[in-house]
């Protein structure tokens, strides 16, 4: 009887398996119903064509902002392209502060990277050329590929509607 | 262009932008008609489509229309700026100064990026490209070898660190380690090449790169070019007892290479007599000089002797030494000889042809630099040479496509065009243009040089050709190939005057405004005098009056920081005349009042014109004001004006009385007008 009690005392410790626990899995909030949609305002918020259309219009009323072959069947490197895109957009936003009127469009043709940006006319042209030469050389050395920056200037943002 | 989206309501604005892109200066772009019909319906008449529907007539195309349109796209676009600029109306340069500024800013942006890459190489050295691209990797700038040793010295020389390598050399000598002859020679090479200065001095604002070979694609890399052509050598001058000389003196043994380097360095940096002494030393030591040294010495000849004959004798001596030492002459040798002959006057003229024959005998093809020196020898100065050299040279140049072999090649086309202008021969200029189009020859003209070249060509055209040809070239060439200079605009105006086509003047004025010349007094005077000389039909007169209005705006303070231009008497008079002829009497009167402010007196013609204008508009008050002004200025003309007013106008009683009451003293005012500051033309 005493031996059985001693064995019972040992038993619960042996049954305690540390890995068999229950946990709660959490992830950051992905609000798919709110991504890339401009919320309606009082009617004075200027919205460009790009901003006015929601992501489900891509391919129907909108084009893509980044064009590369990484997502085709059998092609690799889509994630690397996405990372490069993120860096390039931040870089352009910082190099042309306050001047980008719309999202830059990134196109990849073979080795060549073409960045098409729409700028405001706040800076005089020679400063824009300085920034263009700087951006092209720096990005070319960073990504080890030829980079071309195509700029187009507008007086102001092009309104599609006022929300 | 799938990703470029334009909103539906903004199609018109994009089109309008596109139009502004295509029509600088108000000139018609001659695109073929295939692009316009569908668009013309929506853009041109937005109001009409609401009220009535206008069905466009069916267009008939001839069989070759498509091919012609395609062919038109293949040639150079005459409305576009250079390829290196963005095709945007805000970013396109409108004149030569802007084009230079934008290309230099782009280059300095590149230099800024290179500076960052050089100073932070740790962010740029990942090699993930397959295969690796070595030119996009950061260059190593810090030498690897530490300590005082010969390898460290060699590495520093290789990295072009002038000061560090000299310090290292001194340290080695102090420590007593012998430095080998080769290393010392390479150190001497470095010092002589840079002339004891640094390769890229930090405080220089503009990098004075050497003019790169025109063989390299010159469209993308525009090195900043010096504006003035200094007679002195580029780079620092050779100082007394600088590092190179000091090291040379303390070298235990010297070979031919050491002497040659020193000579070449001295010639490059302007110490010519020293270079010649060093050459004598070399001969005394029984060394042999190499071909580059001889080239340098021959280039130094004009600075060593003064008389022409002596210079030529010295050059011949050097060439004889070359033959004795069995050194084979190259193209650069002969080019140096020709360059020295440029400064030998009459001797040069006779000898240069012998030089060319020698080149032919040795089977060396002359380069463009040889022809350039030849032309300079024969056509320098104001004496009109009656030699035919230029046509022979052009016949030779037209035949083949040249490659860059000598830094002086780039000057050929400008020199040749200058000669054509001096000889006033348009056929030679056309031949030169054909030579420019052959093969790779266009690469010899970079942006600055090509501006000068086409500028001279255009002046020649204005002088020699018919006005239709001139205008055709003008439309095609500016602003895409060259930007007209003020001299060109004056020539164009003279040509228009000679051909009696003064109605083109308003469009030339638009171009002048774009080019930024609208504040030049001489141009403004020329415009105004041409416009106001004669009477023209009324639309032309209205256009002239508009130009006069804009010129008037220039003379007044417009905007912050702009100094108003001073009026001259003649300019003011012309403006009044133009306003009067167009019937704008109020503006004309405002101008008349300016005369007193600048202390000038209007001419008779001006007054008469104003009176005629007042008569046309039927304003006798204006006429009376005019007569009052004339009388107050004390002009003898005012009596005639008064009588004219009485005859031609129908005056009411009050007006007649006012006219009578204008006092006019005949004698005293004459003396007044003599003493006052008057400007009569």
Interface residues (C-beta under 8 A of the other chain):
Chain A: X48 X49 X50 X62 X63 X64 X65 X67 X105 X107 X116 X121 X125 X126 X127 X128 X129 X130 X131 X132 X133 X134 X135 X136 X137 X138 X140 X141 X142 X144 X145 X150 X151 X152 X153 X154 X158 X159 X160
Chain B: X2 X3 X4 X5 X6 X7 X9 X10 X13 X17 X85 X86 X88 X90 X91 X93 X98 X101 X102 X103 X105 X106 X107 X108 X109 X110 X112 X113 X114 X116 X117 X123 X124 X127 X128 X129 X132 X133 X136 X137 X138
